[in-house]
Amino acid sequence: MQNKLIKVGILVSYDYELIKKSLPLIYQYADKIVLAVDKDGKTWAGNNIDIPTIFFEWIKDYDTDSKIEIYRDSFYQEGFTAPELDTRERNMLGKYMGEGGWFIQLDADEYFIDFKHFVDFLHHIDKENPKIVTVEMAWITLYKQVSTGFFIVKGNSPEQPIATKNPNYDYIRYPVNYSMYNSILYNHRIVHESFARSEEDLWKKISNWGHKDDFNTKSYFKMWQAIDENNYKIFHNIHPLFPHTWGHLEFVKANDVQSFLDEIKRTNLHVISEKPSTTVKHIVKLFIPPIMGKIKKYAKKFYKKYNYKIMKKQ
């Protein structure tokens, strides 16, 4: 029974309020939920955050089935980069959650459309293909909200691991000894609120996330401010670090995040019906058989190097 548990870990930081949106989407079908909170009130950038007591009171009141634990530890340390601290925190969280079962690690702004379907998928893997130890997902990325709806990103963002049986992370959410042959792509997308925040909250995000020193945040923020219903079609290649992964914007009419999720579910926009994206991984997986050990080892190393640079915090 321990090996069938569905464990969800959520990193809690400056965007803690978004957990009030993401938590209800997973609560019913998770066996255990752990919220990781820096006990010193620090972000990975070393900035101070103050999560009010009323937030934890809301968590306690919401947790009617006693599934939620608060894990407090010192996740920030001087002398480390934000991606290194990200990886470190996920390892600490994975260890805290105990052995056995599926480990799903989420950020506060990641929303499942149908978590029950995902849980059923994991249980199906346990029964039909126990060699699979990592499950990847693609995102629907919300870029900006306006009064009539959301601009969403269309592009070539590669998938990334969401669930694993091996919560020993090598780089951010990638498990140690991650292999293209023991992972599988789940054919439903997860919604990432990402940049679709108020101006104050977006500035807080890009001032604290793992790539804050990798681009001109002030210049990029001004560009984001300028995007509206009249000009959004002229903006292309808009990811601040890897432009081609966010090729252009499309518009979806919705009043708020919940109505957006309802619309996505109604239209099945989250279901991947086309062939998987032709990332390096899928090309290699198609043409190189598993028995070619040396080539497999090289391909895995090349893919990890290519993909690790793109995967986190879009």
N, C-alpha and C positions, 0 to 999 in steps of 0.2 A: 504493500500500500504506500510506503514511503516514496517509492520510485515513481508513483503516479501523481504525486502532489504538484499542484500548480502554484508556484511561488512568484510573487511580483515584488520587485524592488523599485522604488521611485526616488530619484534624487531631488531633494528639497533645497531650494536656494532662493534667489531674489524673486523668482516667479512662482512662489509658493501658492498664491491665490488660484492659479490655474488648476491645481489639484482638485479644486471643487468641481471642475468640469470633467477631468479625466478619471477621477476615482469612481464616480457612479457608473461609468461605462464598463468597469471590470469587476466591481466589488462582488457581485452575486456569484460569479463563477471562479473566483480565485480561492485557494485554500488558505493562503497566507500572504499578507501584504506588509512590507517593511518600508517605512519612510526614513531615509538617511538624512540626518540634519547635522550640520557642523556645530559642535557644542560651543565653539568659540565665536560663533556668529561671523564667519568669514566666507567669502566667495573664493573661487580658484584664483582670482586676480588679487586676493589679499584685501579686498574692500570689505567694509563692515555691512552686515545686514541685520535687521531687527525683525524677527518673526514674532508677532504679538501672541500673547497667551490666548486670546480669543480664537485664533486659528486652531490651536491644539484642542481647545474646548469644542470647536466644531467637529474636529476629527473624532473626538471621544463620543460625542452625541451621535454622529453618523454611524459609528462602528457598532451596530446593534448585534452583530454575530461574533464580536470579539476576535476579529481576524487581523487587526492592525497592530503593529508594534512600531514604536519610535526608536530608532537606532541613532544614538548621539556619539560622535567621536570627533577627533581632530583631523579633518580631511584636508585642511590647508597646511602646507609647510613651505617655508621660505626656501628658495633655491631650486624649485621645480617649475617646469612649464605647466601651463594649464592642461594640455593633453596628458602629461605625466600624472598630474593630480587627478584628472578624470579617471584614468586607468587605475590608479591606486585606490580611489574611492570605490570603484566597482568591484575590485578584488576584495576589499574589506567588507563590502556589503554582501558579496557572494558567500564569503566565509561565515559571516554572521547569520545568514539565512539557513545554515545547516546543510547536511548532506542529503542527497536523494531528490528526485523529482526534476521538473522543468523549472529553470530559472529565467524569468522574464524581467529584463531591466528596461525601465522607461524613464523619460524625462517628464516633468510636470505638464509640458505642452504637447504631448503625444496622445492622440485619441483613437481608440479602437471603434470601428463601426459596428462590428459584431463579434464581441469577445467570446461568446459561447461557441461560435463556429470555429474560432481559433483554438479553443480548448479541445473541442471535439477532434480537430485536426491533429493536435499533439497526441491525444490518446490513440488516434488511428495509427500514427507513426509508431507508438509503443508496441502496437499489436502487429502491424504489417511490415515495418522496416526499422527494427531496433538499432541498426547501424547508424541511422541518422541521429546526430547529436546537436546539430545547430540548425535553426530555422531563420531564414532571412525574410525581410519585407521591404517593399518599396513604399515611398511616401507620396501623399498628396500634400504639397507644401502651400500653406496660406501665406501670401506675401504682404497683402495690405487689405485692410477693411475700410470701406467707405459707407456712406449712409444707405446705399441700396444693395450692398453685397460684398463679395470678396474677390480680389485678384489672386489667382492661383498660378503656381509655377508649372510650366510645361518645358520639359527638357530631357536631359540624359543623366540625371542623378542616379548613381548606382545604388543597388540595394545594400542593406547592412543587417548584421545579425540582431535579432530581437530576443530570441529564446535559445537556451542551450542547456545541455545536461552537464556541461563542463564549465562551471563558473570561476575559471581561473584565466583571467584576461591578460592578453599579450599587449594589446593596444586598444584602448577605449572598450568597445563592445566585442572585439574579436577575441575569441578564446585562444589560449595557447594550443599549438598544434592544430590550428584551424586548417581544414582541408576542403577543397572543392568537392571531394567525393563523399564526405560525410555531412554535407549540408544540403538543404533543399529550400527552394523559393516558395513561400506561401502565396497563393494567387489572389490575396486581398491586400489592398493598400491600407496603411495607417495614416491618419491625418496628423500633420505637424503644424501647429499654429505658428511657429517660427517667427517671422517678421510682422505678422498681422496683429500688431499691438498698438496701444496708444503711443504718441510721440515720446512721452516720458518713459514708458516701459520699454520701448524699443531702444532708446538711448541707454537705459540701464543695462539692457541685454548686451548690446555691442560694446559696452564699456567693461563688461565683466566676463564675456565668454572666452573660450580658449584661443580665439584668433584675433583678439583685440589689437595686438601689436603687428599684425600681418598686413594691414591695409589702412588707408586714411579714413578713419571712422567719421570724422566731421564732414568730409566731402561726400562720402557715401550716404550719410544720413540726409544731407541736403537733396541728393538725387531722389531718395525714397520719398521725402516730403513732397516733391514736385509731381509725383505720379498721381493721376486722377482719371476719371471716366472718359475724359476727352483725349488724353494723350497716351494711355497705357500701351497701345499697340505699337508705338514707335520705340519702346524700350526692349532691347535684346541683350542676351548674354550678361545677365545682371547679378550673378553670384559674385560677392566681393572678393573671393579668392580663386575660384575656378569658373570663370564666366560661362563657358560652354555648357555647364551642367544645368544652368537656369536659362534656357534659350529665350523664352518669351512668356508673356502673361496672357491668361484667359480670365474671363469674368463669369462668376456664378452668383446669381441673385439669392440673397438670404438676409434675414434680419439680424442674426447673431450666429454664434458658433453652433448652437444646438440645432437651429433651423438649417444651417449648412450641412450638418451631419445627417439630418433627416432627408434633405434633398439628395445627398450623395447616396444614401441607402436606397431611396426610392428609385433612382435612376441607375443603380448598380455601377456608378462611376468608379467605385473602389475595387471592383472585380477586374482582374487582369485577364482579358480574353485573348489578347495578342500574344505572340511568342515573346519570351523573355528578352530583355534588352541585350544587345550584342556587346557586353562588356568583355574585357580580356578573359574573365573567368569562363563565360559561356562558350566563347570560341574555343578555348583550350579544352573545355570539358567535352565539346562535341567531336573534336578531331583527334584527341590523344587518348588512347585507351589506358585504363588504370594499370595494366601490367607493365607499362613502360615506366618503371620506377624512377629512373634518373631524370627523364623528361618531365615527369609529374612533379618531382621535387623542384626543378627549376621553374616550371610554370607557376607553381604555388607561390614561390618566393617572388616572382615577378608580379603576379597579381596582387599579392599583399602590399608590395611596395607601391604599386599604382593606385590601389583602392584606398589604402590607409590615409592618403593625403586628402581625400575628398569626403570621407564618410561622416565626419562629426559636425553637429550643430549648424546645419544649414540655415 
